[in-house]
Amino acid sequence: MAPKFTVEQADVLRRIGLVAGEEVRFRRADRGRWQSGRISGVERDGSITVHDSHGAARSLRPERLEVQRPGRRGRPVWIPVTEVAVTWEQLTLF
């Protein structure tokens, strides 16, 4: 079953430079390989809710997640969510 997004959750994610349903990757503590999932919201404590490929929900700290963004040469690269949250907003000119 696909997660449902509220307008508030989508707005909070947008403010930190993420999109509801966007693919992320993370590592579980008991496993060394990367696992993929989809973002579904932000919790009150600042953790990000991710649904893995089996539909299980996990609340993970932003520093444990990576998202794909265009690199210097335009090729998608995985970068930590903490870097996206810092660099997402552009200043207004006037």
C-alpha positions as CSV (number, residue, x, y, z in Angstrom):
1,M,0.0,0.0,0.0
2,A,1.4,3.4,-1.0
3,P,1.8,6.0,1.8
4,K,-0.5,9.0,1.7
5,F,0.9,12.5,2.0
6,T,-0.8,15.4,3.6
7,V,-0.3,19.0,2.3
8,E,1.4,19.9,5.6
9,Q,3.9,17.1,5.3
10,A,4.7,17.9,1.6
11,D,5.2,21.6,2.6
12,V,7.6,20.8,5.4
13,L,9.6,18.5,3.1
14,R,9.6,21.2,0.4
15,R,11.0,23.7,2.9
16,I,14.0,21.5,3.6
17,G,14.6,20.7,-0.1
18,L,13.0,17.3,-0.4
19,V,9.9,16.0,-2.2
20,A,7.3,13.5,-0.8
21,G,7.8,10.2,-2.6
22,E,11.4,10.9,-3.5
23,E,13.8,8.0,-3.5
24,V,16.5,7.9,-0.8
25,R,19.0,5.3,0.4
26,F,20.0,4.4,3.9
27,R,22.0,1.8,5.8
28,R,20.5,-0.2,8.6
29,A,22.7,-0.7,11.7
30,D,22.8,-4.5,11.3
31,R,23.6,-4.5,7.6
32,G,26.4,-3.0,5.5
33,R,24.7,-2.5,2.2
34,W,22.5,0.4,1.1
35,Q,18.8,0.0,1.0
36,S,16.4,2.1,-1.0
37,G,13.2,3.7,0.2
38,R,10.8,6.6,-0.4
39,I,10.3,9.7,1.7
40,S,6.8,10.1,3.3
41,G,7.1,12.8,5.9
42,V,8.9,14.5,8.7
43,E,8.3,13.6,12.4
44,R,8.1,16.1,15.3
45,D,11.6,15.2,16.4
46,G,13.1,16.1,13.0
47,S,13.5,12.5,11.8
48,I,12.4,11.6,8.3
49,T,9.9,8.8,7.7
50,V,10.9,6.5,4.9
51,H,9.0,3.5,3.5
52,D,11.4,0.7,2.3
53,S,10.8,-1.6,-0.7
54,H,8.7,-3.9,1.5
55,G,6.4,-1.1,2.7
56,A,7.8,-1.0,6.2
57,A,8.0,2.5,7.7
58,R,11.2,3.8,9.4
59,S,12.0,7.1,11.1
60,L,15.6,7.9,10.3
61,R,17.8,10.9,11.2
62,P,18.6,13.1,8.2
63,E,22.3,12.4,8.5
64,R,21.6,8.7,7.8
65,L,19.9,9.3,4.5
66,E,21.2,10.2,1.0
67,V,19.3,11.5,-2.0
68,Q,20.3,11.8,-5.6
69,R,21.0,15.3,-7.0
70,P,22.9,16.4,-10.2
71,G,26.6,16.6,-9.6
72,R,29.1,19.0,-11.1
73,R,28.9,17.5,-14.5
74,G,25.1,16.9,-14.4
75,R,25.3,13.2,-13.6
76,P,23.2,12.1,-10.6
77,V,25.2,11.6,-7.4
78,W,24.2,10.5,-3.9
79,I,24.6,13.2,-1.3
80,P,23.6,13.4,2.4
81,V,20.2,14.9,3.2
82,T,21.9,17.2,5.7
83,E,23.7,18.9,2.7
84,V,20.5,19.3,0.8
85,A,18.7,20.9,3.8
86,V,21.5,23.5,4.1
87,T,21.8,24.4,0.5
88,W,18.2,24.2,-0.8
89,E,17.0,27.8,-0.4
90,Q,18.0,30.6,-2.8
91,L,18.0,34.1,-1.6
92,T,15.5,36.6,-3.1
93,L,17.0,39.5,-5.0
94,F,14.5,42.1,-3.8
